[in-house]
Amino acid sequence: MPKLVLVRHGQSLWNLEDRFTGWVDVPLTPLGRDEARSAGRKLSSTHLDVAYTSVLTRAQLTLQIIQDTLGLELPTIRDEALNERHYGDLQGLNKAQTAEKFGKEQVHIWRRSYDVPPPNGESLEMTAARTIPFFERCIMGDIAQGKNVLVVAHGNSNRSIVMKLDNLSKEEVLELNLGTAIPLVYDLTPTGEVISKQIL
């Protein structure tokens, strides 16, 4: 019975500063590194065969810290299909300042609607449109072979995968929040049906 482990990266500097990060490469904070080590310890009894991550440093470093904690060096696939949602013109802006500039209601729509993108950015629907096909084509290819897969990515790319696995509606996925560096473990059939899931 293959396992799929989803982990959002540890706290980044811009998470701490409450800024829209998107595709900007920002480092982990000391707390983010500690969170990644904690995730590794939580996965100490889980056999892993292969890892997937985005092309962004905060996810790759979280994965490396998890592996170092476990004493592993997994075959790793990096792909921008797993990148965070692109926040376009909002990237780098503090969320409170953004609300002052554009209005709270407009920022809330950009952040919490399924299909309305911020200026020059991606909606969650657009993020899912690149993440889910990659998940089905590549990650599920390993699951079909019975491999246990670790995916270390981002809040919105992982939300897209959870939406697919849990058959969430576009309204339900908007209520889903994934904490930093908290492993979500699925037991799957080789065809991708969910047998069980747990948060470690």
VOLOZA-15270 format. One line per 8 residues: number of its first residue (from 1); their letters; for each residue x, y, z of N, C-alpha, C. Coordinates in nm, 3 decimals. Layout:
NUM = a = X,Y,Z,X,Y,Z,X,Y,Z | ...
END
This chain:
1 = mpklvlvr = 0.085,-0.119,0.000,0.000,0.000,0.000,0.089,0.125,0.000 | 0.097,0.194,-0.113,0.186,0.309,-0.120,0.137,0.427,-0.036 | 0.234,0.508,0.009,0.202,0.627,0.087,0.242,0.752,0.009 | 0.164,0.856,0.027,0.196,0.988,-0.025,0.204,1.082,0.094 | 0.320,1.146,0.110,0.340,1.240,0.220,0.351,1.381,0.161 | 0.261,1.469,0.201,0.263,1.609,0.157,0.312,1.697,0.271 | 0.412,1.781,0.242,0.464,1.873,0.342,0.478,2.011,0.279 | 0.417,2.111,0.340,0.443,2.250,0.301,0.578,2.290,0.362
9 = hgqslwnl = 0.652,2.374,0.292,0.783,2.416,0.342,0.773,2.481,0.481 | 0.884,2.486,0.552,0.889,2.554,0.681,0.871,2.704,0.664 | 0.852,2.771,0.777,0.828,2.916,0.774,0.940,2.988,0.698 | 0.901,3.073,0.604,0.998,3.154,0.531,1.003,3.295,0.590 | 1.103,3.370,0.550,1.119,3.507,0.599,0.995,3.590,0.567 | 0.940,3.572,0.448,0.823,3.653,0.410,0.695,3.601,0.473 | 0.689,3.472,0.510,0.577,3.427,0.594,0.578,3.506,0.726 | 0.699,3.515,0.784,0.716,3.585,0.910,0.676,3.733,0.898
17 = edrftgwv = 0.711,3.792,0.784,0.683,3.935,0.762,0.544,3.959,0.702 | 0.468,3.852,0.685,0.331,3.859,0.632,0.326,3.926,0.495 | 0.417,3.881,0.408,0.423,3.935,0.272,0.382,3.828,0.172 | 0.327,3.871,0.059,0.295,3.778,-0.049,0.426,3.730,-0.112 | 0.446,3.601,-0.114,0.574,3.546,-0.158,0.569,3.496,-0.301 | 0.477,3.403,-0.329,0.465,3.351,-0.465,0.592,3.286,-0.513 | 0.642,3.331,-0.629,0.759,3.267,-0.690,0.891,3.333,-0.651 | 0.886,3.431,-0.561,1.010,3.495,-0.517,1.085,3.398,-0.427
25 = dvpltplg = 1.216,3.387,-0.448,1.297,3.294,-0.369,1.338,3.362,-0.238 | 1.279,3.320,-0.129,1.315,3.375,0.001,1.360,3.261,0.092 | 1.448,3.291,0.189,1.503,3.184,0.274,1.407,3.142,0.384 | 1.438,3.029,0.445,1.368,2.987,0.565,1.418,3.069,0.684 | 1.330,3.089,0.780,1.371,3.149,0.907,1.432,3.038,0.994 | 1.500,3.074,1.105,1.546,2.970,1.198,1.431,2.881,1.246 | 1.313,2.941,1.269,1.196,2.859,1.307,1.159,2.764,1.194 | 1.165,2.812,1.068,1.134,2.727,0.953,1.227,2.606,0.945
33 = rdearsag = 1.354,2.627,0.975,1.450,2.515,0.977,1.415,2.416,1.089 | 1.378,2.471,1.205,1.338,2.384,1.316,1.212,2.304,1.280 | 1.118,2.371,1.212,0.995,2.302,1.170,1.028,2.188,1.075 | 1.124,2.211,0.984,1.163,2.106,0.889,1.227,1.987,0.962 | 1.309,2.017,1.061,1.370,1.907,1.140,1.261,1.829,1.215 | 1.163,1.901,1.269,1.052,1.837,1.339,0.974,1.746,1.242 | 0.952,1.794,1.120,0.883,1.711,1.020,0.963,1.584,0.993 | 1.094,1.597,0.983,1.179,1.480,0.962,1.165,1.379,1.075
41 = rklssthl = 1.164,1.429,1.197,1.151,1.337,1.312,1.015,1.266,1.309 | 0.910,1.340,1.271,0.777,1.280,1.264,0.769,1.171,1.158 | 0.857,1.179,1.057,0.855,1.080,0.949,0.957,0.968,0.969 | 1.013,0.959,1.089,1.122,0.863,1.113,1.079,0.717,1.095 | 0.950,0.690,1.113,0.904,0.551,1.098,0.839,0.526,0.961 | 0.847,0.624,0.871,0.786,0.612,0.738,0.893,0.586,0.634 | 0.884,0.473,0.566,0.978,0.444,0.457,0.944,0.532,0.337 | 1.047,0.593,0.280,1.028,0.680,0.164,1.118,0.636,0.050
49 = dvaytsvl = 1.066,0.644,-0.072,1.141,0.597,-0.190,1.187,0.709,-0.283 | 1.105,0.814,-0.295,1.135,0.920,-0.391,1.074,1.051,-0.342 | 1.135,1.162,-0.380,1.086,1.293,-0.337,1.060,1.383,-0.456 | 0.962,1.471,-0.439,0.930,1.575,-0.537,0.931,1.709,-0.464 | 0.977,1.812,-0.533,0.974,1.946,-0.476,0.963,2.048,-0.588 | 0.944,2.173,-0.550,0.936,2.281,-0.649,1.076,2.328,-0.686 | 1.083,2.431,-0.767,1.214,2.487,-0.802,1.251,2.602,-0.708 | 1.173,2.624,-0.604,1.198,2.734,-0.511,1.278,2.687,-0.390
57 = traqltlq = 1.370,2.772,-0.347,1.468,2.735,-0.244,1.404,2.693,-0.113 | 1.298,2.762,-0.070,1.241,2.731,0.062,1.186,2.589,0.069 | 1.131,2.540,-0.042,1.083,2.401,-0.045,1.200,2.303,-0.054 | 1.298,2.335,-0.138,1.413,2.246,-0.154,1.493,2.234,-0.024 | 1.509,2.345,0.047,1.583,2.341,0.173,1.505,2.263,0.279 | 1.374,2.281,0.283,1.292,2.203,0.376,1.309,2.054,0.349 | 1.305,2.017,0.221,1.326,1.876,0.183,1.464,1.827,0.227 | 1.566,1.909,0.205,1.702,1.867,0.241,1.716,1.848,0.392
65 = iiqdtlgl = 1.656,1.938,0.470,1.662,1.925,0.616,1.588,1.800,0.662 | 1.473,1.771,0.602,1.400,1.648,0.635,1.487,1.526,0.606 | 1.550,1.525,0.489,1.636,1.412,0.453,1.755,1.400,0.548 | 1.818,1.513,0.580,1.933,1.510,0.672,1.890,1.455,0.808 | 1.772,1.495,0.855,1.720,1.449,0.983,1.699,1.297,0.981 | 1.655,1.247,0.864,1.628,1.103,0.849,1.751,1.024,0.806 | 1.859,1.092,0.770,1.978,1.024,0.719,1.954,0.964,0.581 | 1.875,1.034,0.498,1.839,0.984,0.365,1.894,1.076,0.256
73 = elptirde = 1.907,1.021,0.137,1.931,1.103,0.017,1.844,1.042,-0.093 | 1.722,1.091,-0.103,1.624,1.033,-0.194,1.645,1.082,-0.337 | 1.613,0.998,-0.437,1.603,1.050,-0.573,1.499,1.162,-0.573 | 1.533,1.276,-0.631,1.446,1.394,-0.618,1.417,1.455,-0.754 | 1.289,1.484,-0.778,1.244,1.552,-0.899,1.200,1.692,-0.859 | 1.256,1.791,-0.926,1.220,1.931,-0.902,1.144,1.983,-1.023 | 1.029,2.048,-1.001,0.951,2.097,-1.113,0.871,2.219,-1.071 | 0.865,2.320,-1.160,0.791,2.441,-1.127,0.640,2.420,-1.125
81 = alnerhyg = 0.594,2.305,-1.172,0.451,2.273,-1.159,0.410,2.268,-1.012 | 0.507,2.245,-0.922,0.479,2.239,-0.779,0.506,2.372,-0.709 | 0.544,2.475,-0.786,0.568,2.606,-0.726,0.442,2.661,-0.658 | 0.467,2.755,-0.569,0.357,2.826,-0.505,0.275,2.901,-0.610 | 0.155,2.934,-0.576,0.073,3.022,-0.659,0.150,3.152,-0.686 | 0.146,3.199,-0.810,0.215,3.323,-0.846,0.123,3.440,-0.811 | 0.171,3.529,-0.723,0.088,3.639,-0.677,0.101,3.766,-0.760 | 0.175,3.758,-0.872,0.180,3.870,-0.965,0.227,3.999,-0.901
89 = dlqglnka = 0.150,4.105,-0.921,0.188,4.238,-0.873,0.188,4.248,-0.720 | 0.131,4.149,-0.651,0.128,4.153,-0.505,0.255,4.097,-0.442 | 0.337,4.028,-0.520,0.456,3.962,-0.463,0.547,4.065,-0.397 | 0.585,4.034,-0.274,0.673,4.121,-0.198,0.601,4.223,-0.113 | 0.470,4.240,-0.136,0.395,4.340,-0.060,0.345,4.281,0.072 | 0.352,4.363,0.177,0.295,4.326,0.305,0.143,4.319,0.291 | 0.081,4.219,0.352,-0.062,4.198,0.331,-0.148,4.312,0.386 | -0.107,4.370,0.497,-0.183,4.482,0.552,-0.171,4.605,0.461
97 = qtaekfgk = -0.050,4.629,0.411,-0.029,4.743,0.320,-0.106,4.723,0.189 | -0.112,4.598,0.144,-0.185,4.567,0.022,-0.333,4.598,0.039 | -0.386,4.565,0.157,-0.526,4.594,0.186,-0.551,4.745,0.188 | -0.454,4.821,0.240,-0.468,4.967,0.240,-0.467,5.022,0.097 | -0.382,4.963,0.013,-0.365,5.012,-0.123,-0.484,4.978,-0.213 | -0.529,4.853,-0.207,-0.632,4.805,-0.300,-0.771,4.791,-0.235 | -0.774,4.799,-0.102,-0.900,4.778,-0.030,-0.909,4.636,0.022 | -0.959,4.623,0.145,-0.965,4.491,0.210,-1.049,4.392,0.129
105 = eqvhiwrr = -1.162,4.441,0.079,-1.254,4.351,0.008,-1.189,4.295,-0.118 | -1.118,4.379,-0.193,-1.053,4.333,-0.316,-0.943,4.233,-0.285 | -0.863,4.260,-0.184,-0.754,4.169,-0.146,-0.811,4.036,-0.098 | -0.922,4.042,-0.024,-0.986,3.919,0.022,-1.032,3.835,-0.099 | -1.085,3.900,-0.201,-1.127,3.828,-0.322,-1.007,3.762,-0.389 | -0.897,3.835,-0.401,-0.777,3.777,-0.464,-0.724,3.659,-0.384 | -0.727,3.671,-0.252,-0.669,3.565,-0.168,-0.761,3.446,-0.153 | -0.893,3.470,-0.148,-0.983,3.364,-0.107,-1.087,3.323,-0.210
113 = sydvpppn = -1.079,3.376,-0.330,-1.167,3.324,-0.434,-1.092,3.212,-0.506 | -1.165,3.128,-0.574,-1.102,3.015,-0.645,-1.050,3.057,-0.782 | -1.122,3.147,-0.849,-1.092,3.170,-0.990,-1.062,3.316,-1.027 | -1.039,3.402,-0.927,-1.005,3.543,-0.956,-0.858,3.565,-0.924 | -0.774,3.587,-1.027,-0.631,3.607,-1.001,-0.600,3.751,-0.962 | -0.494,3.773,-0.883,-0.446,3.909,-0.863,-0.385,3.961,-0.993 | -0.362,4.092,-1.004,-0.306,4.145,-1.128,-0.175,4.075,-1.167 | -0.172,4.023,-1.290,-0.054,3.954,-1.344,-0.013,3.830,-1.266
121 = geslemta = -0.109,3.772,-1.192,-0.079,3.654,-1.113,-0.172,3.538,-1.144 | -0.173,3.440,-1.055,-0.252,3.318,-1.072,-0.363,3.310,-0.968 | -0.476,3.259,-1.008,-0.579,3.217,-0.913,-0.544,3.077,-0.864 | -0.615,3.031,-0.763,-0.596,2.892,-0.718,-0.634,2.795,-0.830 | -0.736,2.830,-0.907,-0.777,2.747,-1.021,-0.661,2.731,-1.121 | -0.590,2.840,-1.149,-0.477,2.835,-1.242,-0.361,2.755,-1.184 | -0.339,2.768,-1.053,-0.235,2.688,-0.987,-0.267,2.540,-0.999 | -0.392,2.504,-0.970,-0.434,2.364,-0.980,-0.421,2.312,-1.123
129 = artipffe = -0.442,2.400,-1.221,-0.436,2.358,-1.361,-0.295,2.316,-1.404 | -0.192,2.361,-1.332,-0.057,2.313,-1.363,-0.010,2.204,-1.265 | -0.061,2.213,-1.140,-0.015,2.116,-1.039,-0.079,1.979,-1.057 | -0.211,1.974,-1.079,-0.280,1.845,-1.083,-0.236,1.758,-1.200 | -0.221,1.812,-1.323,-0.171,1.724,-1.431,-0.032,1.667,-1.402 | 0.056,1.747,-1.340,0.188,1.697,-1.302,0.174,1.587,-1.197 | 0.086,1.609,-1.100,0.060,1.509,-0.998,0.012,1.378,-1.060 | -0.083,1.388,-1.151,-0.140,1.267,-1.213,-0.037,1.196,-1.301
137 = rcimgdia = 0.042,1.273,-1.373,0.135,1.214,-1.469,0.260,1.157,-1.401 | 0.317,1.231,-1.308,0.447,1.194,-1.252,0.437,1.130,-1.113 | 0.377,1.202,-1.019,0.372,1.150,-0.883,0.289,1.023,-0.876 | 0.173,1.023,-0.944,0.091,0.901,-0.943,0.158,0.787,-1.020 | 0.249,0.819,-1.109,0.327,0.714,-1.176,0.410,0.635,-1.077 | 0.469,0.706,-0.980,0.546,0.637,-0.875,0.454,0.563,-0.779 | 0.340,0.625,-0.744,0.244,0.558,-0.657,0.196,0.428,-0.721 | 0.171,0.431,-0.852,0.123,0.312,-0.924,0.225,0.198,-0.919
145 = qgknvlvv = 0.354,0.234,-0.903,0.459,0.133,-0.891,0.480,0.088,-0.747 | 0.396,0.139,-0.656,0.404,0.098,-0.516,0.506,0.175,-0.435 | 0.556,0.285,-0.488,0.656,0.364,-0.416,0.590,0.458,-0.315 | 0.662,0.484,-0.207,0.621,0.584,-0.109,0.683,0.718,-0.149 | 0.599,0.819,-0.166,0.642,0.946,-0.225,0.630,1.059,-0.124 | 0.736,1.139,-0.114,0.737,1.260,-0.032,0.732,1.381,-0.124 | 0.632,1.468,-0.104,0.621,1.592,-0.181,0.638,1.709,-0.084 | 0.744,1.787,-0.105,0.765,1.907,-0.024,0.746,2.026,-0.117
153 = ahgnsnrs = 0.636,2.097,-0.095,0.603,2.206,-0.188,0.548,2.324,-0.109 | 0.431,2.375,-0.149,0.381,2.503,-0.098,0.234,2.493,-0.061 | 0.187,2.595,0.008,0.049,2.594,0.054,-0.051,2.569,-0.056 | -0.039,2.641,-0.167,-0.140,2.631,-0.272,-0.119,2.515,-0.368 | 0.004,2.478,-0.396,0.024,2.360,-0.481,-0.019,2.234,-0.406 | 0.013,2.227,-0.276,-0.032,2.111,-0.199,-0.183,2.112,-0.179 | -0.243,2.230,-0.164,-0.389,2.237,-0.155,-0.454,2.181,-0.280 | -0.393,2.207,-0.395,-0.447,2.155,-0.521,-0.447,2.003,-0.521
161 = ivmkldnl = -0.339,1.944,-0.470,-0.329,1.797,-0.464,-0.432,1.741,-0.366 | -0.446,1.805,-0.250,-0.546,1.761,-0.151,-0.687,1.774,-0.209 | -0.710,1.881,-0.284,-0.841,1.899,-0.349,-0.872,1.779,-0.438 | -0.774,1.736,-0.514,-0.791,1.621,-0.604,-0.816,1.492,-0.524 | -0.730,1.467,-0.425,-0.739,1.341,-0.350,-0.868,1.332,-0.267 | -0.907,1.445,-0.205,-1.023,1.445,-0.115,-1.152,1.483,-0.186 | -1.146,1.503,-0.318,-1.264,1.541,-0.396,-1.333,1.664,-0.338 | -1.254,1.767,-0.307,-1.309,1.889,-0.251,-1.369,1.976,-0.361
169 = skeevlel = -1.476,2.044,-0.329,-1.532,2.141,-0.422,-1.446,2.267,-0.419 | -1.468,2.356,-0.515,-1.389,2.480,-0.516,-1.422,2.567,-0.395 | -1.540,2.549,-0.336,-1.573,2.621,-0.213,-1.501,2.558,-0.094 | -1.500,2.426,-0.090,-1.438,2.356,0.024,-1.287,2.379,0.029 | -1.222,2.382,-0.087,-1.075,2.397,-0.086,-1.034,2.534,-0.034 | -1.121,2.632,-0.046,-1.088,2.767,0.004,-1.079,2.770,0.156 | -1.144,2.673,0.222,-1.140,2.665,0.368,-1.022,2.582,0.418 | -0.947,2.523,0.325,-0.837,2.434,0.363,-0.709,2.515,0.385
177 = nlgtaipl = -0.653,2.503,0.503,-0.525,2.568,0.533,-0.425,2.462,0.577 | -0.308,2.463,0.516,-0.203,2.368,0.549,-0.093,2.440,0.625 | -0.065,2.394,0.745,0.039,2.455,0.827,0.177,2.428,0.773 | 0.273,2.510,0.814,0.410,2.492,0.765,0.474,2.367,0.825 | 0.531,2.287,0.737,0.611,2.169,0.773,0.537,2.068,0.860 | 0.408,2.051,0.834,0.329,1.950,0.905,0.297,1.838,0.807 | 0.354,1.718,0.826,0.331,1.609,0.729,0.185,1.563,0.727 | 0.132,1.553,0.607,0.000,1.496,0.582,0.023,1.367,0.506
185 = vydltptg = -0.015,1.255,0.566,0.020,1.123,0.512,-0.105,1.052,0.462 | -0.103,1.018,0.333,-0.211,0.942,0.271,-0.166,0.798,0.247 | -0.251,0.703,0.281,-0.237,0.565,0.232,-0.327,0.554,0.110 | -0.269,0.512,-0.002,-0.341,0.508,-0.128,-0.341,0.368,-0.187 | -0.437,0.343,-0.273,-0.426,0.225,-0.359,-0.333,0.263,-0.475 | -0.280,0.165,-0.548,-0.194,0.199,-0.662,-0.264,0.283,-0.768 | -0.398,0.285,-0.768,-0.471,0.368,-0.865,-0.506,0.506,-0.808 | -0.464,0.532,-0.684,-0.481,0.665,-0.627,-0.603,0.687,-0.542
193 = eviskqil = -0.676,0.582,-0.511,-0.790,0.598,-0.421,-0.740,0.608,-0.276 | -0.799,0.698,-0.200,-0.756,0.722,-0.063,-0.812,0.614,0.030 | -0.722,0.547,0.101,-0.763,0.449,0.200,-0.774,0.515,0.336 | -0.672,0.596,0.369,-0.674,0.671,0.496,-0.581,0.789,0.485 | -0.599,0.884,0.577,-0.505,0.996,0.584,-0.490,1.040,0.727 | -0.372,1.089,0.759,-0.348,1.138,0.894,-0.250,1.254,0.891 | -0.266,1.342,0.989,-0.172,1.454,1.007,-0.076,1.414,1.118 | 0.053,1.421,1.089,0.152,1.384,1.191,0.191,1.503,1.277
END
